[in-house]
């Protein structure tokens, strides 16, 4: 039992408590002994307050107990509040202190593997192994307070708009399309497996068939894929689905949701509607399907202008190259050493053919300028002004725009063109319906096979897959994809047609998706939806370095939980109950 149960938070003590007796509970943050007077800083979630132990207040044995107590031990203290003679302006409670009268030690701390409040850098793996220490830091806790406010705001908004929150199963059917599933063996049905959901996609569509009309869920999702800085094997998704809607209806409700979120949680006004760009233009102008529009520097295609060039690097005799360019406003002031560093960065991206030209007095200044013909000079100067830097790239047709898109981001960083304080939303629409999988040697669904093909492209579904568009849309913020969605197929015949177009047989369709097709035959409304990564939203709004910083107990890039060492081997008995043998190698 807690004898000294707190009556006030450490950070809540103010002038109204002067002369009053209080009880506080918390961690021993810091202590110092000055001339027989013991000073202790006690910390809880609300803040820190100084506690003074004056000589003679407690018996010597009790005093010794406090003197040897290590930092991060947990205790309760009862005492009287008074004004400090030497206020500490760094603390919210810096004008007050608690004079100890009695105490209770709840938990003694051993020597710490690291001090979470030290300025000394600590390896991330160590921080995650002792995550409970790391979580005690105020800046870490604030991220999770922000996450909670974001979640609450979104939930309240959607409920106010008539959405029903529904939980869908975690143990579901494996429908291999896209990332690998995490499989869960069934003890009661030996040899059979559940899959953890990659998303609630099929269940939310079936809820629309069930007449719910507006559904949402803050859903846990699982994908067994290679990890990187911005990916985790399990993540949280804000999932929406609506009936009797088109693309614009979904875009409208999402824009309203984000406007509310930014205003109420961040105190920031954002303009709606958000701008839109189709996928083809996003690639052509920015080299990315998630453009960062906090700065301009759009890609220029000079391929036709340089078809008769005399510059070897830019020659395109086999017609398998693109000559693309970027114009950096004011970039002409870059030094020679700066250009060399830039070339190294561009080479790391994968571009070997790079030429830089500065514009001075309406003239191109570059070692290669004397090899340019007048037409080429006029073309380049028409896109730039004095003081600018023109970067030309010779790249292969297949990956050229993507590579120059990455270079655009590099130049944005190098020349400080990115406004770090702005939030630039963008809808990318009209994605390709298919993408070609080199690994599988076939066309696969770009998003997923439940997406509605563009009505104008239905006649190309089987015969001209490269040019079929999807009624799909992604929301991008500052160059990061927040989420994506689509209008869904609600016609069972069209759904089967799409399945067959991506190479599934009738038997495979029935085995994997028979339950969905059957549902579509029994009265399915037109419907569509969207899903957002909650972790990514919090990551962007909190400004933290890694997606792992916004997840309480994240995995490493090798999929390991440093805190628990999961995944681990299990007992042979458990495997026998499941009928599982492990193959080595």
Residue pairs with C-beta under 8 A, 6 or more apart in sequence:
2 25
2 76
2 104
2 106
3 76
3 104
4 23
4 25
4 76
4 77
4 78
4 102
4 103
4 104
5 23
5 25
5 76
6 23
6 24
6 25
6 44
6 76
7 22
7 23
7 24
8 17
8 22
8 23
8 24
9 24
9 44
9 45
9 46
9 47
10 24
10 26
10 42
10 43
10 44
10 46
10 47
10 48
10 49
10 93
11 44
11 45
11 46
11 47
11 48
11 49
11 92
11 93
12 46
12 47
13 22
13 24
13 49
13 81
13 93
13 96
13 98
14 93
14 96
15 83
15 95
15 96
17 81
17 96
18 81
18 82
18 83
18 96
19 80
19 81
19 82
20 80
20 81
21 78
21 79
21 80
21 81
21 101
22 78
22 79
22 80
22 81
22 98
23 76
23 77
23 78
24 42
24 44
24 49
24 51
24 76
24 77
24 98
25 44
25 74
25 75
25 76
25 77
25 106
26 42
26 43
26 44
26 74
26 75
27 42
27 43
27 44
27 71
27 72
27 73
27 74
27 136
28 40
28 41
28 42
28 43
28 69
28 70
28 71
28 72
28 73
28 74
28 75
28 109
29 40
29 41
29 42
29 43
29 48
29 71
29 117
30 40
30 41
30 71
31 38
31 39
31 40
31 41
31 66
31 69
31 71
32 38
32 39
33 39
33 67
36 55
37 52
37 53
37 54
37 55
38 52
38 53
38 63
38 66
38 67
39 50
39 51
39 52
39 53
40 50
40 51
40 53
40 66
41 48
41 49
41 50
41 51
42 48
42 49
42 50
42 51
42 75
42 77
42 98
43 136
45 141
47 91
47 92
47 93
48 91
48 92
48 93
49 91
49 93
49 96
49 97
49 98
50 84
50 88
50 91
50 93
50 96
50 97
50 98
51 77
51 79
51 97
51 98
51 99
51 100
52 97
52 98
52 99
52 100
53 63
53 66
53 100
54 99
54 100
57 99
57 100
57 101
58 66
58 100
58 102
58 103
62 103
65 105
66 103
69 75
69 105
69 108
70 108
70 109
70 110
70 111
70 112
71 109
71 112
71 115
72 109
72 112
72 133
72 136
73 105
73 107
73 108
73 109
74 105
74 106
74 107
74 109
75 103
75 104
75 105
75 106
76 103
76 104
76 106
77 98
77 100
77 102
77 103
77 104
78 100
78 101
78 102
78 103
79 98
79 99
79 100
79 101
79 102
80 98
80 99
80 101
81 96
81 97
81 98
81 99
82 96
82 97
82 99
83 95
83 96
83 97
84 94
84 95
84 96
84 97
87 94
87 95
88 94
112 133
113 126
113 129
113 130
113 133
114 120
114 122
114 126
114 127
114 130
114 133
116 133
116 134
116 136
116 137
117 136
117 137
124 546
124 548
125 556
125 562
127 133
127 134
128 134
128 548
128 554
128 556
128 561
128 562
128 563
129 562
129 563
130 563
131 552
131 553
131 562
131 563
134 140
135 141
135 552
140 549
142 542
143 538
143 542
143 544
143 549
143 550
144 550
144 552
146 265
146 538
146 541
146 542
147 534
147 538
147 542
147 550
149 265
150 261
150 265
150 534
150 537
150 538
150 541
151 218
151 534
153 260
153 261
153 264
153 265
154 218
154 238
154 257
154 261
155 165
155 216
155 218
157 256
157 257
157 260
157 261
158 165
158 216
158 240
158 257
159 165
161 214
161 253
161 256
162 213
162 214
163 214
163 215
163 216
163 240
164 212
164 214
164 215
164 216
165 215
165 216
165 217
165 218
166 207
166 212
166 215
166 216
166 217
167 217
167 219
168 197
168 200
168 203
168 204
168 207
168 217
168 219
169 197
169 203
170 196
170 197
170 220
171 184
171 194
171 196
172 194
172 195
172 196
172 197
172 203
173 194
173 195
173 512
173 515
174 181
174 183
174 193
174 194
174 195
175 195
175 202
175 512
175 513
176 512
177 444
177 445
177 448
177 449
178 198
178 223
178 448
179 198
179 223
179 224
179 225
180 223
180 224
180 225
181 195
181 196
181 198
181 222
181 224
182 195
182 196
182 222
182 223
182 224
182 233
183 193
183 194
183 195
183 196
184 193
184 194
184 195
184 196
185 192
185 193
185 194
185 578
185 579
185 580
186 192
186 193
186 194
186 578
187 577
187 578
190 578
190 579
191 579
196 222
197 203
197 219
197 221
197 222
198 221
198 222
198 223
199 219
199 221
199 237
199 239
199 531
200 217
200 219
200 221
200 237
200 239
201 448
201 450
202 450
202 513
202 515
202 516
204 215
204 217
204 239
204 241
204 529
205 241
205 450
205 488
205 516
205 519
205 527
206 515
206 516
206 519
207 215
207 241
208 215
208 241
208 242
208 243
208 488
208 524
208 525
208 527
209 519
209 520
209 522
209 523
209 524
209 525
211 243
212 243
213 242
213 243
213 244
213 525
214 241
214 242
214 243
215 239
215 240
215 241
215 242
215 529
216 238
216 239
216 240
216 241
217 239
218 236
218 237
218 238
218 239
218 534
219 236
219 237
219 238
219 239
220 234
220 235
220 236
220 237
221 234
221 235
221 236
221 237
222 233
222 234
223 233
223 235
224 233
225 231
225 233
227 233
227 555
227 556
227 557
227 558
227 559
228 557
229 546
229 547
229 557
230 480
230 536
230 539
230 547
231 547
232 535
232 547
232 548
232 551
232 554
232 555
233 555
233 559
234 555
235 533
235 534
235 535
235 551
236 533
236 534
236 535
237 483
237 531
237 532
237 533
237 534
238 483
238 531
238 532
238 533
238 534
238 537
239 529
239 531
240 250
240 253
240 254
240 485
240 529
240 530
240 531
241 527
241 528
241 529
242 249
242 250
242 253
242 527
242 528
242 529
243 525
243 526
243 527
244 525
244 526
244 527
245 487
245 526
245 527
245 528
246 487
246 526
246 528
247 429
247 471
247 473
247 487
247 528
249 528
250 473
250 485
250 487
250 528
250 529
250 530
251 273
251 274
251 427
251 473
252 273
254 475
254 530
255 272
255 273
255 274
255 425
256 272
258 270
258 272
258 425
259 270
259 272
262 268
262 269
262 270
262 423
263 269
263 270
265 541
266 541
268 423
270 423
270 425
274 425
274 426
274 427
274 475
275 293
275 425
275 426
275 427
276 426
276 427
276 428
276 429
277 285
277 291
277 426
277 427
277 428
277 429
278 428
278 429
278 430
279 289
279 428
279 429
279 430
279 431
279 432
279 469
280 430
282 288
282 289
282 290
282 291
282 428
283 289
283 401
283 402
283 405
284 299
284 301
284 401
285 291
285 298
285 299
286 292
286 293
286 298
286 299
286 405
286 408
287 299
287 401
287 402
287 403
287 404
287 405
287 406
287 407
287 408
288 402
288 405
288 406
288 479
289 428
289 431
289 474
289 481
290 428
290 474
290 476
290 479
290 480
290 481
291 405
291 426
291 428
291 476
291 479
292 409
292 412
292 418
292 424
292 478
292 479
293 424
293 426
293 479
294 412
294 418
294 419
294 422
294 424
294 478
294 479
295 412
295 417
295 418
295 419
296 329
296 417
297 326
297 327
297 328
297 329
297 408
297 411
297 412
297 417
299 324
299 325
299 326
299 401
299 404
299 405
299 408
300 324
300 325
300 326
300 327
300 383
301 322
301 323
301 324
301 325
302 323
302 324
302 325
302 379
302 380
302 392
303 316
303 321
303 322
303 323
303 324
305 323
305 375
305 376
305 379
306 314
306 316
306 323
306 376
307 316
308 373
309 315
309 372
309 373
309 376
310 371
310 373
311 355
311 368
311 371
311 372
313 353
313 355
313 368
313 394
314 323
314 353
314 355
314 392
314 394
316 323
316 394
320 396
320 397
321 394
321 395
321 396
321 397
321 400
322 394
322 395
322 396
322 397
322 400
322 401
323 392
323 393
323 394
324 392
324 393
324 395
324 400
324 401
324 404
325 380
325 383
325 390
325 391
325 392
325 393
326 390
326 391
326 393
326 404
326 407
326 408
326 411
327 383
327 384
327 388
327 389
327 390
327 391
328 388
328 389
328 390
328 391
328 411
328 415
328 417
329 385
329 387
329 388
329 417
330 387
330 388
330 415
331 358
331 387
331 388
331 389
331 411
331 415
332 358
332 359
332 360
332 365
332 386
332 387
332 388
332 389
333 387
334 342
334 389
334 415
338 414
339 356
342 356
342 410
342 411
342 414
343 354
345 407
345 410
345 414
346 354
346 393
346 407
346 410
347 354
349 403
349 406
349 407
349 410
350 399
350 403
351 393
351 395
351 403
351 404
351 407
352 394
353 393
353 394
353 395
354 391
354 392
354 393
354 394
355 366
355 368
355 391
355 392
355 393
356 366
356 389
356 390
356 391
356 392
357 364
357 365
357 366
357 368
357 369
357 380
357 389
357 390
357 392
358 364
358 365
358 366
358 388
358 389
358 390
359 365
359 381
359 384
359 385
359 386
359 387
359 388
359 389
359 390
360 386
360 387
361 386
362 381
362 386
363 369
364 372
364 377
364 380
364 381
364 390
369 377
372 380
380 390
383 390
384 390
391 407
391 411
393 400
393 403
393 404
393 407
395 403
395 404
409 479
411 417
412 418
422 478
423 477
423 478
424 477
424 478
425 475
425 476
425 477
426 475
426 476
426 477
427 473
427 474
427 475
427 476
428 473
428 474
428 476
429 472
429 473
430 454
430 469
430 470
430 472
431 446
431 447
431 469
431 470
431 472
431 473
431 474
432 446
432 466
432 468
432 469
432 470
433 445
433 446
433 451
433 453
433 454
433 457
433 461
433 465
433 468
433 469
433 470
433 472
434 443
434 444
434 445
434 446
434 465
434 466
434 468
434 502
435 443
435 444
435 445
435 446
436 442
436 443
436 444
436 466
437 443
437 444
442 502
442 503
443 465
443 501
443 502
443 503
444 502
445 451
445 498
445 502
446 470
446 472
447 470
447 472
447 484
447 486
449 495
449 498
449 499
449 502
450 486
450 488
450 489
450 495
450 516
451 470
451 471
451 472
451 486
451 487
451 488
451 489
452 470
452 471
452 486
452 487
452 488
452 489
452 528
453 461
453 468
453 469
453 470
453 471
453 489
453 494
453 498
454 468
454 469
454 470
454 471
456 469
457 467
457 468
457 469
458 494
460 467
460 468
461 468
461 497
461 498
461 501
462 497
462 501
465 501
470 486
471 486
471 487
471 528
472 484
472 485
472 486
472 487
473 484
473 485
473 486
473 530
474 481
474 482
474 483
474 484
475 481
475 482
475 483
475 484
475 530
475 532
476 482
477 540
478 540
480 536
480 540
481 536
482 532
482 533
482 536
482 537
482 540
483 530
483 531
483 532
483 533
484 530
484 531
485 528
485 529
485 530
485 531
486 528
486 529
486 530
487 526
487 527
487 528
488 527
488 528
488 529
489 495
489 498
489 520
490 520
490 524
490 525
490 526
490 527
491 520
491 524
492 517
492 520
492 521
492 524
495 513
495 516
495 517
495 520
496 509
496 517
499 508
499 509
499 513
500 506
500 509
504 512
509 517
510 517
535 547
535 550
535 551
536 547
538 550
539 546
539 547
539 549
539 550
542 549
542 550
544 550
547 554
548 554
548 555
553 561
553 563
554 561
555 561
556 562
559 567
560 566
560 567
575 581
575 582
